[in-house]
């Protein structure tokens, strides 16, 4: 959810826009087109926080205790696709 305000409305009532940004991002438009987004610094930090790599995520440290035994395919059901 977000709210949209014109740059004129924003300039006339900055405190209202800041209060709204506590709940959700506020999109500020200039001549009817989105130009800026106002959000709390906490929200900004969550969006820009460094994330681990997918390799780290798939590594599942501590996952060696997970038992996994995939079902076997019935013989004759496996076929090699024709790629040409």
N, C-alpha and C positions, 0 to 999 in steps of 0.2 A: 504494500500500500504506500502511496506517496501523495503529496499535495503539490499543486502547481500554482505559482503566483507570478505575476508580471514583475518586471524589474521596478516599475513605478510603485506597485503595491509593496514590494519588498523595502524600497527606500522609505516609504511613508510609515511603515510599521515593522521595523526590524525585530523588535522584541516579540511580536506575535509569530514571526517566522522562526525565530530561535526557539520559542516554546513548542511550536509544531515539530521542529526538527528533533526534539527530545523523544517524540513518538515515532516518527518516520521521516525519511528523506524529503526535503522540500525542493522541488524543481523550480528554478527561476528562469523565466522566459524573457527574451529580448526580441521585440517585434514579432511575438507569437511563436518563436522557435526556442526550444530549450537551449540554455547557454551555460547554466551553472547548477550545481546541486549543493544544498546546505544540509549538513548532517553533523551529529555530535562527533567529537574527536574520538570517543570510545568506539563508535560505529566505524569510523575511518580506520582506526587501528585494527579492528577485526577484519576488515576487508583487505588490508595491506599486509597483514601478518605473514611472515614467511611460512611456507608449507613444506613439509618433507617431500622428498621425491617419491614417485610411484614405486620405485624399487624398494625404498625403505618401508613403504606401506604394505607392499606385498610380502616383505620379509617375515612379517608376523613374529617378531621376537617372542619367544615363549610358546609358539604355536607347535612346537615339536611334540607336544602331548596330545594334539588333536588326532583322533583316529579317522582315517579316510580310506575307504576301500570302494573304488568305483565299480559299478556293475559291469559285468563282461557283456560284450556284444554277442548275440547269437551268431554262430558260424554261418557264412553265406550271406550275411546282411551287410557286410562291409564291401563297398565297391570303390574303386579308384575313379575319380572324376576325369572326364575327357576335357582337357584344357585347350585343345586345338580345334 
